[in-house]
Amino acid sequence: MAQSTADRMAMIRTAAKKFNKKVKRNHNVKATETSFMDKYDGDNINAWTDAESYANEYYGETMRETTRFDNDWD
């Protein structure tokens, strides 16, 4: 399979165009996928700042019944 230098260069150009197109598309996808998080300024929107209010809201009576004897070490 003897190829001339011109043939090899043409194949390299074709592969480079395809690769560069893929890299550009990936860059554009990454830029659009992560831009919605910029408005939160690095804060974790899923984090609760008050553990007690979280426990009361989601576990309520069950949490209180489970932890009521935690400090009874007499």
C-alpha positions in Angstrom: 0.0 0.0 0.0 2.3 2.7 -1.2 1.1 6.2 -0.7 2.5 9.4 -1.8 3.2 12.2 0.6 0.4 14.2 -0.9 -2.1 11.3 -0.3 -1.0 11.0 3.3 -1.2 14.8 3.9 -4.7 14.8 2.4 -5.8 12.0 4.8 -4.3 13.9 7.7 -6.1 17.1 6.7 -9.4 15.2 6.5 -8.9 13.6 9.9 -7.8 16.9 11.5 -10.9 18.7 10.2 -13.1 16.0 11.7 -11.3 16.1 15.0 -11.3 19.9 15.2 -15.0 19.9 14.5 -15.6 17.4 17.3 -13.5 19.4 19.7 -15.4 22.6 18.9 -18.7 20.9 19.3 -17.7 19.5 22.7 -16.5 22.9 23.8 -19.8 24.5 22.8 -21.8 21.7 24.6 -19.7 22.2 27.8 -20.1 25.9 27.7 -23.9 25.7 27.4 -24.3 22.8 29.9 -22.4 24.5 32.8 -23.6 28.1 32.3 -26.8 27.6 34.3 -24.8 27.0 37.5 -23.1 30.3 37.2 -26.0 32.1 38.6 -25.6 30.3 42.0 -22.1 31.7 42.6 -20.7 28.4 43.8 -23.3 27.9 46.5 -24.7 24.4 46.9 -28.4 24.9 46.1 -29.2 21.5 47.6 -27.5 22.1 51.0 -29.6 22.9 54.1 -28.1 25.6 56.3 -30.1 24.6 59.3 -29.9 20.9 60.2 -32.6 21.2 62.9 -35.2 22.6 60.5 -34.4 19.9 58.0 -34.9 17.2 60.6 -38.1 18.7 61.8 -39.5 19.1 58.3 -38.7 15.7 57.0 -38.5 13.4 60.0 -40.4 15.3 62.7 -41.9 13.0 65.3 -39.8 10.0 64.2 -36.6 11.9 64.8 -37.8 13.2 68.2 -38.8 9.7 69.4 -35.6 8.2 68.2 -33.3 10.8 69.8 -35.1 11.5 73.0 -33.0 9.1 75.0 -29.7 10.1 73.5 -28.5 12.1 76.6 -29.9 9.7 79.3 -26.6 8.0 80.4 -27.5 7.7 84.1 
